[in-house]
């Protein structure tokens, strides 16, 4: 009986740990979106100013490896999902604000694509 109680306690602790890790990931701002849809959005609205395949500046900075870096190319702010979303919505560093042009799902899709660069 003690072994069964120990096993149940261990399972409960693992469940609590998994829940807390999931919450920690959500707090860090990890976006869950469709990268294929985000790629299409990028091609339609971002590619005229930003390259996805290089770091070379066009009108705006190239975004290759954006989420692998530590700082945003034009603003030097730390790279995170929240910062990239804010950059898209509010603009800054020469980029115009796109405000509510994108739905929350579209933003998540765009972020999912940017994370693949």
Chimera marker file (.cmm) of the C-alpha trace (Angstrom):
<marker_set name="trace">
<marker id="1" x="0.000" y="0.000" z="0.000" r="1" g="1" b="0" radius="0.5"/>
<marker id="2" x="2.882" y="2.370" z="0.768" r="1" g="1" b="0" radius="0.5"/>
<marker id="3" x="4.339" y="1.797" z="-2.700" r="1" g="1" b="0" radius="0.5"/>
<marker id="4" x="0.987" y="2.660" z="-4.310" r="1" g="1" b="0" radius="0.5"/>
<marker id="5" x="0.746" y="5.847" z="-2.239" r="1" g="1" b="0" radius="0.5"/>
<marker id="6" x="4.313" y="6.771" z="-3.203" r="1" g="1" b="0" radius="0.5"/>
<marker id="7" x="3.549" y="6.160" z="-6.856" r="1" g="1" b="0" radius="0.5"/>
<marker id="8" x="0.385" y="8.256" z="-6.717" r="1" g="1" b="0" radius="0.5"/>
<marker id="9" x="2.243" y="11.050" z="-4.947" r="1" g="1" b="0" radius="0.5"/>
<marker id="10" x="5.013" y="10.946" z="-7.570" r="1" g="1" b="0" radius="0.5"/>
<marker id="11" x="2.436" y="11.119" z="-10.381" r="1" g="1" b="0" radius="0.5"/>
<marker id="12" x="0.695" y="14.050" z="-8.717" r="1" g="1" b="0" radius="0.5"/>
<marker id="13" x="4.025" y="15.873" z="-8.360" r="1" g="1" b="0" radius="0.5"/>
<marker id="14" x="4.860" y="15.226" z="-12.023" r="1" g="1" b="0" radius="0.5"/>
<marker id="15" x="1.474" y="16.608" z="-13.034" r="1" g="1" b="0" radius="0.5"/>
<marker id="16" x="2.026" y="19.721" z="-10.938" r="1" g="1" b="0" radius="0.5"/>
<marker id="17" x="5.492" y="20.171" z="-12.433" r="1" g="1" b="0" radius="0.5"/>
<marker id="18" x="4.142" y="19.836" z="-15.978" r="1" g="1" b="0" radius="0.5"/>
<marker id="19" x="1.435" y="22.406" z="-15.225" r="1" g="1" b="0" radius="0.5"/>
<marker id="20" x="3.940" y="24.837" z="-13.779" r="1" g="1" b="0" radius="0.5"/>
<marker id="21" x="6.305" y="24.414" z="-16.741" r="1" g="1" b="0" radius="0.5"/>
<marker id="22" x="3.427" y="25.029" z="-19.151" r="1" g="1" b="0" radius="0.5"/>
<marker id="23" x="2.522" y="28.196" z="-17.253" r="1" g="1" b="0" radius="0.5"/>
<marker id="24" x="6.152" y="29.342" z="-17.271" r="1" g="1" b="0" radius="0.5"/>
<marker id="25" x="6.347" y="28.883" z="-21.049" r="1" g="1" b="0" radius="0.5"/>
<marker id="26" x="3.118" y="30.847" z="-21.491" r="1" g="1" b="0" radius="0.5"/>
<marker id="27" x="4.463" y="33.662" z="-19.303" r="1" g="1" b="0" radius="0.5"/>
<marker id="28" x="7.612" y="33.877" z="-21.410" r="1" g="1" b="0" radius="0.5"/>
<marker id="29" x="5.324" y="34.671" z="-24.320" r="1" g="1" b="0" radius="0.5"/>
<marker id="30" x="5.835" y="31.662" z="-26.550" r="1" g="1" b="0" radius="0.5"/>
<marker id="31" x="3.432" y="32.036" z="-29.424" r="1" g="1" b="0" radius="0.5"/>
<marker id="32" x="1.582" y="29.111" z="-30.846" r="1" g="1" b="0" radius="0.5"/>
<marker id="33" x="0.675" y="29.686" z="-34.437" r="1" g="1" b="0" radius="0.5"/>
<marker id="34" x="0.836" y="28.206" z="-37.891" r="1" g="1" b="0" radius="0.5"/>
<marker id="35" x="4.192" y="28.992" z="-39.501" r="1" g="1" b="0" radius="0.5"/>
<marker id="36" x="2.893" y="28.242" z="-43.023" r="1" g="1" b="0" radius="0.5"/>
<marker id="37" x="0.121" y="30.804" z="-42.620" r="1" g="1" b="0" radius="0.5"/>
<marker id="38" x="2.628" y="33.211" z="-41.066" r="1" g="1" b="0" radius="0.5"/>
<marker id="39" x="4.914" y="32.771" z="-44.058" r="1" g="1" b="0" radius="0.5"/>
<marker id="40" x="2.099" y="33.831" z="-46.366" r="1" g="1" b="0" radius="0.5"/>
<marker id="41" x="1.339" y="36.880" z="-44.181" r="1" g="1" b="0" radius="0.5"/>
<marker id="42" x="5.022" y="37.775" z="-44.170" r="1" g="1" b="0" radius="0.5"/>
<marker id="43" x="5.192" y="37.542" z="-47.960" r="1" g="1" b="0" radius="0.5"/>
<marker id="44" x="2.138" y="39.771" z="-48.332" r="1" g="1" b="0" radius="0.5"/>
<marker id="45" x="2.890" y="42.481" z="-45.803" r="1" g="1" b="0" radius="0.5"/>
<marker id="46" x="6.427" y="42.264" z="-44.413" r="1" g="1" b="0" radius="0.5"/>
<marker id="47" x="8.588" y="41.185" z="-47.354" r="1" g="1" b="0" radius="0.5"/>
<marker id="48" x="8.399" y="44.541" z="-49.147" r="1" g="1" b="0" radius="0.5"/>
<marker id="49" x="10.578" y="45.961" z="-46.339" r="1" g="1" b="0" radius="0.5"/>
<marker id="50" x="12.196" y="42.934" z="-44.635" r="1" g="1" b="0" radius="0.5"/>
<marker id="51" x="14.200" y="39.984" z="-45.931" r="1" g="1" b="0" radius="0.5"/>
<marker id="52" x="13.511" y="36.586" z="-44.412" r="1" g="1" b="0" radius="0.5"/>
<marker id="53" x="16.666" y="35.065" z="-45.880" r="1" g="1" b="0" radius="0.5"/>
<marker id="54" x="19.331" y="37.566" z="-44.839" r="1" g="1" b="0" radius="0.5"/>
<marker id="55" x="20.265" y="40.109" z="-42.194" r="1" g="1" b="0" radius="0.5"/>
<marker id="56" x="20.854" y="42.752" z="-44.861" r="1" g="1" b="0" radius="0.5"/>
<marker id="57" x="18.833" y="45.927" z="-44.470" r="1" g="1" b="0" radius="0.5"/>
<marker id="58" x="16.380" y="46.686" z="-47.256" r="1" g="1" b="0" radius="0.5"/>
<marker id="59" x="13.915" y="49.354" z="-46.160" r="1" g="1" b="0" radius="0.5"/>
<marker id="60" x="13.847" y="47.594" z="-42.789" r="1" g="1" b="0" radius="0.5"/>
<marker id="61" x="16.356" y="45.149" z="-41.302" r="1" g="1" b="0" radius="0.5"/>
<marker id="62" x="16.671" y="41.599" z="-42.567" r="1" g="1" b="0" radius="0.5"/>
<marker id="63" x="15.064" y="39.187" z="-40.134" r="1" g="1" b="0" radius="0.5"/>
<marker id="64" x="17.023" y="35.989" z="-40.744" r="1" g="1" b="0" radius="0.5"/>
<marker id="65" x="17.777" y="34.427" z="-37.358" r="1" g="1" b="0" radius="0.5"/>
<marker id="66" x="15.672" y="37.018" z="-35.503" r="1" g="1" b="0" radius="0.5"/>
<marker id="67" x="14.779" y="34.735" z="-32.595" r="1" g="1" b="0" radius="0.5"/>
<marker id="68" x="18.299" y="33.304" z="-32.439" r="1" g="1" b="0" radius="0.5"/>
<marker id="69" x="19.707" y="36.732" z="-31.637" r="1" g="1" b="0" radius="0.5"/>
<marker id="70" x="19.624" y="38.605" z="-28.372" r="1" g="1" b="0" radius="0.5"/>
<marker id="71" x="18.552" y="42.051" z="-29.622" r="1" g="1" b="0" radius="0.5"/>
<marker id="72" x="16.087" y="43.383" z="-32.169" r="1" g="1" b="0" radius="0.5"/>
<marker id="73" x="17.990" y="44.650" z="-35.236" r="1" g="1" b="0" radius="0.5"/>
<marker id="74" x="16.783" y="48.272" z="-35.330" r="1" g="1" b="0" radius="0.5"/>
<marker id="75" x="15.775" y="48.973" z="-31.738" r="1" g="1" b="0" radius="0.5"/>
<marker id="76" x="18.271" y="46.855" z="-29.746" r="1" g="1" b="0" radius="0.5"/>
<marker id="77" x="15.442" y="45.732" z="-27.473" r="1" g="1" b="0" radius="0.5"/>
<marker id="78" x="15.700" y="42.134" z="-26.224" r="1" g="1" b="0" radius="0.5"/>
<marker id="79" x="14.144" y="39.618" z="-28.600" r="1" g="1" b="0" radius="0.5"/>
<marker id="80" x="11.016" y="37.960" z="-27.220" r="1" g="1" b="0" radius="0.5"/>
<marker id="81" x="7.577" y="37.142" z="-28.543" r="1" g="1" b="0" radius="0.5"/>
<marker id="82" x="6.083" y="40.068" z="-26.604" r="1" g="1" b="0" radius="0.5"/>
<marker id="83" x="8.665" y="42.547" z="-27.931" r="1" g="1" b="0" radius="0.5"/>
<marker id="84" x="8.264" y="41.379" z="-31.533" r="1" g="1" b="0" radius="0.5"/>
<marker id="85" x="4.469" y="41.580" z="-31.262" r="1" g="1" b="0" radius="0.5"/>
<marker id="86" x="4.735" y="45.095" z="-29.799" r="1" g="1" b="0" radius="0.5"/>
<marker id="87" x="7.106" y="46.096" z="-32.608" r="1" g="1" b="0" radius="0.5"/>
<marker id="88" x="4.595" y="44.910" z="-35.199" r="1" g="1" b="0" radius="0.5"/>
<marker id="89" x="1.628" y="46.544" z="-33.505" r="1" g="1" b="0" radius="0.5"/>
<marker id="90" x="3.197" y="49.802" z="-32.285" r="1" g="1" b="0" radius="0.5"/>
<marker id="91" x="6.091" y="50.233" z="-34.715" r="1" g="1" b="0" radius="0.5"/>
<marker id="92" x="9.249" y="52.116" z="-33.785" r="1" g="1" b="0" radius="0.5"/>
<marker id="93" x="12.835" y="52.359" z="-34.962" r="1" g="1" b="0" radius="0.5"/>
<marker id="94" x="11.600" y="53.473" z="-38.384" r="1" g="1" b="0" radius="0.5"/>
<marker id="95" x="8.874" y="50.827" z="-38.675" r="1" g="1" b="0" radius="0.5"/>
<marker id="96" x="5.283" y="52.013" z="-38.967" r="1" g="1" b="0" radius="0.5"/>
<marker id="97" x="2.678" y="50.707" z="-36.530" r="1" g="1" b="0" radius="0.5"/>
<marker id="98" x="0.391" y="48.021" z="-37.871" r="1" g="1" b="0" radius="0.5"/>
<marker id="99" x="-1.964" y="48.362" z="-34.882" r="1" g="1" b="0" radius="0.5"/>
<marker id="100" x="-4.935" y="46.100" z="-35.254" r="1" g="1" b="0" radius="0.5"/>
<marker id="101" x="-4.215" y="45.069" z="-38.866" r="1" g="1" b="0" radius="0.5"/>
<marker id="102" x="-3.618" y="41.523" z="-37.626" r="1" g="1" b="0" radius="0.5"/>
<marker id="103" x="-5.890" y="39.389" z="-35.471" r="1" g="1" b="0" radius="0.5"/>
<marker id="104" x="-4.354" y="37.686" z="-32.432" r="1" g="1" b="0" radius="0.5"/>
<marker id="105" x="-4.206" y="34.426" z="-34.418" r="1" g="1" b="0" radius="0.5"/>
<marker id="106" x="-2.503" y="36.119" z="-37.370" r="1" g="1" b="0" radius="0.5"/>
<marker id="107" x="0.093" y="37.612" z="-35.024" r="1" g="1" b="0" radius="0.5"/>
<marker id="108" x="0.727" y="34.170" z="-33.549" r="1" g="1" b="0" radius="0.5"/>
<marker id="109" x="1.063" y="32.756" z="-37.074" r="1" g="1" b="0" radius="0.5"/>
<marker id="110" x="3.494" y="35.503" z="-38.065" r="1" g="1" b="0" radius="0.5"/>
<marker id="111" x="5.561" y="34.944" z="-34.903" r="1" g="1" b="0" radius="0.5"/>
<marker id="112" x="5.596" y="31.187" z="-35.554" r="1" g="1" b="0" radius="0.5"/>
<marker id="113" x="7.053" y="31.883" z="-38.992" r="1" g="1" b="0" radius="0.5"/>
<marker id="114" x="9.596" y="34.409" z="-37.705" r="1" g="1" b="0" radius="0.5"/>
<marker id="115" x="10.804" y="31.797" z="-35.221" r="1" g="1" b="0" radius="0.5"/>
<marker id="116" x="11.693" y="29.521" z="-38.161" r="1" g="1" b="0" radius="0.5"/>
<marker id="117" x="14.006" y="32.050" z="-39.798" r="1" g="1" b="0" radius="0.5"/>
<link id1="1" id2="2" r="1" g="1" b="0" radius="0.2"/>
<link id1="2" id2="3" r="1" g="1" b="0" radius="0.2"/>
<link id1="3" id2="4" r="1" g="1" b="0" radius="0.2"/>
<link id1="4" id2="5" r="1" g="1" b="0" radius="0.2"/>
<link id1="5" id2="6" r="1" g="1" b="0" radius="0.2"/>
<link id1="6" id2="7" r="1" g="1" b="0" radius="0.2"/>
<link id1="7" id2="8" r="1" g="1" b="0" radius="0.2"/>
<link id1="8" id2="9" r="1" g="1" b="0" radius="0.2"/>
<link id1="9" id2="10" r="1" g="1" b="0" radius="0.2"/>
<link id1="10" id2="11" r="1" g="1" b="0" radius="0.2"/>
<link id1="11" id2="12" r="1" g="1" b="0" radius="0.2"/>
<link id1="12" id2="13" r="1" g="1" b="0" radius="0.2"/>
<link id1="13" id2="14" r="1" g="1" b="0" radius="0.2"/>
<link id1="14" id2="15" r="1" g="1" b="0" radius="0.2"/>
<link id1="15" id2="16" r="1" g="1" b="0" radius="0.2"/>
<link id1="16" id2="17" r="1" g="1" b="0" radius="0.2"/>
<link id1="17" id2="18" r="1" g="1" b="0" radius="0.2"/>
<link id1="18" id2="19" r="1" g="1" b="0" radius="0.2"/>
<link id1="19" id2="20" r="1" g="1" b="0" radius="0.2"/>
<link id1="20" id2="21" r="1" g="1" b="0" radius="0.2"/>
<link id1="21" id2="22" r="1" g="1" b="0" radius="0.2"/>
<link id1="22" id2="23" r="1" g="1" b="0" radius="0.2"/>
<link id1="23" id2="24" r="1" g="1" b="0" radius="0.2"/>
<link id1="24" id2="25" r="1" g="1" b="0" radius="0.2"/>
<link id1="25" id2="26" r="1" g="1" b="0" radius="0.2"/>
<link id1="26" id2="27" r="1" g="1" b="0" radius="0.2"/>
<link id1="27" id2="28" r="1" g="1" b="0" radius="0.2"/>
<link id1="28" id2="29" r="1" g="1" b="0" radius="0.2"/>
<link id1="29" id2="30" r="1" g="1" b="0" radius="0.2"/>
<link id1="30" id2="31" r="1" g="1" b="0" radius="0.2"/>
<link id1="31" id2="32" r="1" g="1" b="0" radius="0.2"/>
<link id1="32" id2="33" r="1" g="1" b="0" radius="0.2"/>
<link id1="33" id2="34" r="1" g="1" b="0" radius="0.2"/>
<link id1="34" id2="35" r="1" g="1" b="0" radius="0.2"/>
<link id1="35" id2="36" r="1" g="1" b="0" radius="0.2"/>
<link id1="36" id2="37" r="1" g="1" b="0" radius="0.2"/>
<link id1="37" id2="38" r="1" g="1" b="0" radius="0.2"/>
<link id1="38" id2="39" r="1" g="1" b="0" radius="0.2"/>
<link id1="39" id2="40" r="1" g="1" b="0" radius="0.2"/>
<link id1="40" id2="41" r="1" g="1" b="0" radius="0.2"/>
<link id1="41" id2="42" r="1" g="1" b="0" radius="0.2"/>
<link id1="42" id2="43" r="1" g="1" b="0" radius="0.2"/>
<link id1="43" id2="44" r="1" g="1" b="0" radius="0.2"/>
<link id1="44" id2="45" r="1" g="1" b="0" radius="0.2"/>
<link id1="45" id2="46" r="1" g="1" b="0" radius="0.2"/>
<link id1="46" id2="47" r="1" g="1" b="0" radius="0.2"/>
<link id1="47" id2="48" r="1" g="1" b="0" radius="0.2"/>
<link id1="48" id2="49" r="1" g="1" b="0" radius="0.2"/>
<link id1="49" id2="50" r="1" g="1" b="0" radius="0.2"/>
<link id1="50" id2="51" r="1" g="1" b="0" radius="0.2"/>
<link id1="51" id2="52" r="1" g="1" b="0" radius="0.2"/>
<link id1="52" id2="53" r="1" g="1" b="0" radius="0.2"/>
<link id1="53" id2="54" r="1" g="1" b="0" radius="0.2"/>
<link id1="54" id2="55" r="1" g="1" b="0" radius="0.2"/>
<link id1="55" id2="56" r="1" g="1" b="0" radius="0.2"/>
<link id1="56" id2="57" r="1" g="1" b="0" radius="0.2"/>
<link id1="57" id2="58" r="1" g="1" b="0" radius="0.2"/>
<link id1="58" id2="59" r="1" g="1" b="0" radius="0.2"/>
<link id1="59" id2="60" r="1" g="1" b="0" radius="0.2"/>
<link id1="60" id2="61" r="1" g="1" b="0" radius="0.2"/>
<link id1="61" id2="62" r="1" g="1" b="0" radius="0.2"/>
<link id1="62" id2="63" r="1" g="1" b="0" radius="0.2"/>
<link id1="63" id2="64" r="1" g="1" b="0" radius="0.2"/>
<link id1="64" id2="65" r="1" g="1" b="0" radius="0.2"/>
<link id1="65" id2="66" r="1" g="1" b="0" radius="0.2"/>
<link id1="66" id2="67" r="1" g="1" b="0" radius="0.2"/>
<link id1="67" id2="68" r="1" g="1" b="0" radius="0.2"/>
<link id1="68" id2="69" r="1" g="1" b="0" radius="0.2"/>
<link id1="69" id2="70" r="1" g="1" b="0" radius="0.2"/>
<link id1="70" id2="71" r="1" g="1" b="0" radius="0.2"/>
<link id1="71" id2="72" r="1" g="1" b="0" radius="0.2"/>
<link id1="72" id2="73" r="1" g="1" b="0" radius="0.2"/>
<link id1="73" id2="74" r="1" g="1" b="0" radius="0.2"/>
<link id1="74" id2="75" r="1" g="1" b="0" radius="0.2"/>
<link id1="75" id2="76" r="1" g="1" b="0" radius="0.2"/>
<link id1="76" id2="77" r="1" g="1" b="0" radius="0.2"/>
<link id1="77" id2="78" r="1" g="1" b="0" radius="0.2"/>
<link id1="78" id2="79" r="1" g="1" b="0" radius="0.2"/>
<link id1="79" id2="80" r="1" g="1" b="0" radius="0.2"/>
<link id1="80" id2="81" r="1" g="1" b="0" radius="0.2"/>
<link id1="81" id2="82" r="1" g="1" b="0" radius="0.2"/>
<link id1="82" id2="83" r="1" g="1" b="0" radius="0.2"/>
<link id1="83" id2="84" r="1" g="1" b="0" radius="0.2"/>
<link id1="84" id2="85" r="1" g="1" b="0" radius="0.2"/>
<link id1="85" id2="86" r="1" g="1" b="0" radius="0.2"/>
<link id1="86" id2="87" r="1" g="1" b="0" radius="0.2"/>
<link id1="87" id2="88" r="1" g="1" b="0" radius="0.2"/>
<link id1="88" id2="89" r="1" g="1" b="0" radius="0.2"/>
<link id1="89" id2="90" r="1" g="1" b="0" radius="0.2"/>
<link id1="90" id2="91" r="1" g="1" b="0" radius="0.2"/>
<link id1="91" id2="92" r="1" g="1" b="0" radius="0.2"/>
<link id1="92" id2="93" r="1" g="1" b="0" radius="0.2"/>
<link id1="93" id2="94" r="1" g="1" b="0" radius="0.2"/>
<link id1="94" id2="95" r="1" g="1" b="0" radius="0.2"/>
<link id1="95" id2="96" r="1" g="1" b="0" radius="0.2"/>
<link id1="96" id2="97" r="1" g="1" b="0" radius="0.2"/>
<link id1="97" id2="98" r="1" g="1" b="0" radius="0.2"/>
<link id1="98" id2="99" r="1" g="1" b="0" radius="0.2"/>
<link id1="99" id2="100" r="1" g="1" b="0" radius="0.2"/>
<link id1="100" id2="101" r="1" g="1" b="0" radius="0.2"/>
<link id1="101" id2="102" r="1" g="1" b="0" radius="0.2"/>
<link id1="102" id2="103" r="1" g="1" b="0" radius="0.2"/>
<link id1="103" id2="104" r="1" g="1" b="0" radius="0.2"/>
<link id1="104" id2="105" r="1" g="1" b="0" radius="0.2"/>
<link id1="105" id2="106" r="1" g="1" b="0" radius="0.2"/>
<link id1="106" id2="107" r="1" g="1" b="0" radius="0.2"/>
<link id1="107" id2="108" r="1" g="1" b="0" radius="0.2"/>
<link id1="108" id2="109" r="1" g="1" b="0" radius="0.2"/>
<link id1="109" id2="110" r="1" g="1" b="0" radius="0.2"/>
<link id1="110" id2="111" r="1" g="1" b="0" radius="0.2"/>
<link id1="111" id2="112" r="1" g="1" b="0" radius="0.2"/>
<link id1="112" id2="113" r="1" g="1" b="0" radius="0.2"/>
<link id1="113" id2="114" r="1" g="1" b="0" radius="0.2"/>
<link id1="114" id2="115" r="1" g="1" b="0" radius="0.2"/>
<link id1="115" id2="116" r="1" g="1" b="0" radius="0.2"/>
<link id1="116" id2="117" r="1" g="1" b="0" radius="0.2"/>
</marker_set>
